[in-house]
Amino acid sequence: MENLFSYGTLQLESVQLSTFGRKLEGYADCLVGYNLAFIKIVDEEVVASSGMTEHPVIHYTNNMNDVIHGTVFSITQQELYQADEYEAADYKRIEVTLKSGQKAWVYVGAEKNATT
């Protein structure tokens, strides 16, 4: 199983059902050293699934005062690939260590260098 940290639309039941075919179970955690912005989504399937034309995106800041709250989901390797398909080209997946010490995958802004 893979841990996926979601701070945005993957927390929505409608997105989970359309992306994975099931509702995910998760728990709250935080990612420190990242800040939140919004990007315009043009992929019609993503907009239809989430119901939103702007989605949150995070970027690495190395500022320990910057904290992103979200949910950790345990998903299969195949579901991780399905999440990759869902996320627009504006995102890339990296592995991070959350505030709890747990490692997880997260989607960050693709145009900036993100480090773990």
PyMOL commands that set and color helices and strands:
alter all, ss='L'
color gray80, all
select helices_A, chain A and resi 9-11+13-20+44-50+77-86
alter helices_A, ss='H'
color red, helices_A
select strands_A, chain A and resi 2-6+26-32+34-40+54-60+67-75+91-97+103-109
alter strands_A, ss='S'
color yellow, strands_A
deselect
rebuild
show_as cartoon
